[in-house]
Amino acid sequence: MAKLAEELALKIGLPHLLGPLVLGILMSFFPAFREEYKFAPLLFTVGLNFTAFLMGTEDLGLSLRNVNRGYLLRGLVLFFAPFLASLALLASAIDFKDALLLSVIFAMPSTIRISSLLKHVELEGFEDFLIIDEIAEVIAILSLYLFIVFDVKVLALTVFLAVASVIYGEKFFKRFFEYEEKFLAKEFPLSFMIALILLVGYASESIGLNSAVVSLMMGLVASEYLIERPWLKSKLKAVNHSFFEPLFFVGSSVLVNPFAILSRVAPILIVANFSVVLIKAVIVRLITGWNWRTSLLTTVKGGIDTALLASQFKIGKLSQELYSASIATVLLNTLSIGSLAIKKKRKPQSLPKFCDLELERVAVDLSQTLWEAFEILKDGREAVVVIDASNWPIGYVELKDVIGLSESELKKLRVYEVYHEGVPVFDCNDSIGKVIAVEEEIEEYPLVAVVKGDFGYYGSVSSTKVLKKLAELGAK
């Protein structure tokens, strides 16, 4: 039901999370559904941990390691200006601690949602802004942790764990997964990552730490490892998007008291939230020079902010009345801001097949040397497909895999020793429109492989070229 609700929202052109959120609110009118959803608090934590972890593993997460002063200052302004405005409004109407908590959540950006909306309207060159936005999101998460659950012992433990993670975390991932190719159970790395996220999230909550902060930090530590293994990252995303995330959003709204949505505090929360929207839009417009519509899209809610809202309700930091009104406010924000991204339907047009694209007719097999792969890559190609004995694509070798190796090393090492396992495969007669269904996964790979019936591998094309071709044709 959650995924069907998500599909309906996408068909209309709205952000996908609106479907499960509305479904949860509709279910909240029926006591039987609320009673059956006793496991919702568990989904809050699991959804929160997976969302935060995946946020840390994104390319933006890597960018946070080398942030310059300009980005940091803009990120501080992007969070604290709307936060202070919201706090001034809410503190006059509700308890100060509640006002502090809700002001942090209302001012917190939702980078993942913002990124999807900006892609949806086919905006280009917004990567620098997303780095600023993610800095603001991390500042918001840390502010929530410091303002709401401040504890000297917990803070000291957090700092200790952060330092230990930076020093030893990457070494752990590198050392442990040096042996991954020796595992007979090929899904072991995926199972291990899922178990690690669940275990670390549970352990951090048990000792009083904020599991969102810990999961985000673990994502940053694991980011380099996962960037080199996009197939594993895409599987983690599939697990999260197909199971944890939709159930989490249903769970965050099914426990809403539908009669408290229109309580006395709802109007002030809505005013505070939309004052945040206005201030953010002005700041974004000044930073980027974008038009008002695009600037407003960057104020959408409904990501890790909703997860944190739910987790604070779970541990008793928010009353039922405030939580219900807050979820309704987030829903109203997502609906109104998300509607700005609705595009007019275009007349359907026939899309080219993969055979119609300019394919690279090169590949290497597992037994060849890296020198042979290097000879192909040195001409400017980003990657080359790896095929097995039956001429079927099974992975790829990237240019960065061979750069820095001496000629003797290249002639000694074999492709099977370094290649990346897994690559998207499409048939020659498939329409490139098929990419739309797996666009997020495609973006994790440098190329896609094209096969022709029983013949097997026929050629390859850059993932970027396919996505650009779709954008040009207006297929997205």
PyMOL commands that set and color helices and strands:
alter all, ss='L'
color gray80, all
select helices_A, chain A and resi 2-12+18-27+31-36+40-57+59-66+69-90+96-107+111-120+127-148+152-182+188-206+211-227+230-254+266-288+292-297+304-314+320-341+354-356+370-377+399-402+407-412+415-417+432-442+453-455+463-473
alter helices_A, ss='H'
color red, helices_A
select strands_A, chain A and resi 363-365+383-387+393-398+420-421+425-427+447-452+456-462
alter strands_A, ss='S'
color yellow, strands_A
deselect
rebuild
show_as cartoon
